[in-house]
Amino acid sequence: MRNFARAAHGITSFAGSGRAVIVIVVAISVWLAWGLLGDFSRGWELTATAGAPILTLLMLVVLQHSENRESAATRLKLNELLLALEEPDPEVVTVEEKDDEEVHRLSQAYRDEARQR
């Protein structure tokens, strides 16, 4: 799993760079040249109709993994800040484990408390 996390981080770092744009432009140019030289054959067409959804799905999985990891790291950092307070509210520290109704109730309670202050 560590190898996947490392690869996912590398892929997302590359995908967000200017080099990725250059690679995409070159790949599309090569694909179009192949189509021109091959008289736009069925194989040429299938590379786009089959390849694009597969690459899209792969990127979706990789980006979601990276987003989940970043979200978990952010939650840990925020929990550390909450626990550094003199009297942290245990309801807030574990809010990501609660259902939507409980989160809404807690959010409303904090909004009401902020208005009273």
C-alpha positions in Angstrom: 0.0 0.0 0.0 2.9 2.3 0.6 4.0 1.9 -3.0 0.5 2.9 -4.2 0.5 6.0 -1.9 4.0 7.0 -3.2 2.9 6.4 -6.8 -0.3 8.3 -6.3 1.5 11.2 -4.8 4.0 11.3 -7.7 1.2 11.0 -10.3 -0.9 13.9 -8.7 2.2 16.0 -8.5 3.0 15.4 -12.1 -0.6 15.8 -13.2 -0.7 19.3 -11.7 2.4 20.5 -13.4 3.2 22.2 -16.7 5.1 19.2 -17.9 1.8 17.2 -17.9 0.3 19.7 -20.4 3.3 19.2 -22.6 3.0 15.4 -22.4 -0.7 15.6 -23.3 -0.1 17.9 -26.2 2.6 15.6 -27.5 0.5 12.5 -27.0 -2.5 14.0 -28.9 -0.2 15.2 -31.7 1.3 11.7 -32.0 -2.2 10.2 -31.9 -3.5 12.6 -34.6 -0.4 11.9 -36.8 -1.0 8.2 -36.4 -4.6 8.7 -37.6 -3.4 10.7 -40.6 -0.8 8.1 -41.6 -3.2 5.2 -41.0 -6.1 6.8 -42.8 -8.0 7.0 -39.4 -8.4 3.3 -39.0 -10.6 1.5 -36.6 -7.7 0.8 -34.3 -6.9 4.5 -34.2 -10.4 5.2 -33.2 -10.5 2.6 -30.5 -7.4 4.0 -28.8 -9.5 7.1 -28.0 -12.8 5.5 -27.3 -11.3 2.8 -25.0 -8.2 4.5 -23.8 -9.7 7.8 -22.6 -12.3 6.3 -20.2 -9.7 3.9 -18.7 -7.2 6.8 -18.1 -10.0 8.9 -16.7 -11.0 6.2 -14.2 -7.3 5.6 -13.3 -6.9 9.3 -12.6 -10.1 9.5 -10.6 -8.9 6.7 -8.3 -5.4 8.2 -7.9 -6.7 11.7 -7.2 -9.4 10.5 -4.8 -6.8 8.6 -2.9 -4.6 11.7 -2.6 -7.6 13.8 -1.6 -8.5 11.3 1.1 -5.0 11.3 2.4 -4.8 15.1 2.5 -8.2 15.3 4.2 -7.1 12.8 6.9 -3.9 14.8 7.5 -5.9 18.0 7.8 -8.3 16.4 10.3 -5.4 15.2 12.4 -3.8 18.7 12.4 -7.1 20.2 13.4 -7.6 17.6 16.1 -4.2 18.5 17.5 -5.2 22.1 17.6 -8.5 21.3 19.3 -6.8 19.1 21.9 -4.3 21.9 22.7 -7.3 24.0 24.0 -7.9 24.0 27.7 -11.3 22.4 27.4 -11.7 20.7 24.0 -15.2 19.6 23.2 -15.1 15.8 22.5 -18.1 16.2 20.2 -16.0 18.4 17.9 -12.9 16.3 18.0 -14.8 13.2 16.7 -17.2 15.1 14.4 -16.1 13.2 11.3 -17.4 10.0 12.8 -20.9 11.4 13.3 -23.9 11.2 10.9 -25.1 14.2 8.9 -27.9 15.0 11.3 -25.6 15.1 14.3 -23.1 17.3 12.4 -25.9 19.7 11.5 -27.2 19.8 15.1 -23.7 20.4 16.4 -23.1 23.1 13.7 -26.3 24.8 14.7 -25.4 24.7 18.4 -22.1 26.4 17.7 -23.7 29.0 15.5 -26.2 29.8 18.3 -23.4 30.0 20.8 -21.4 32.4 18.5 -24.5 34.7 18.2 -24.9 34.8 22.0 -21.3 35.9 22.5 
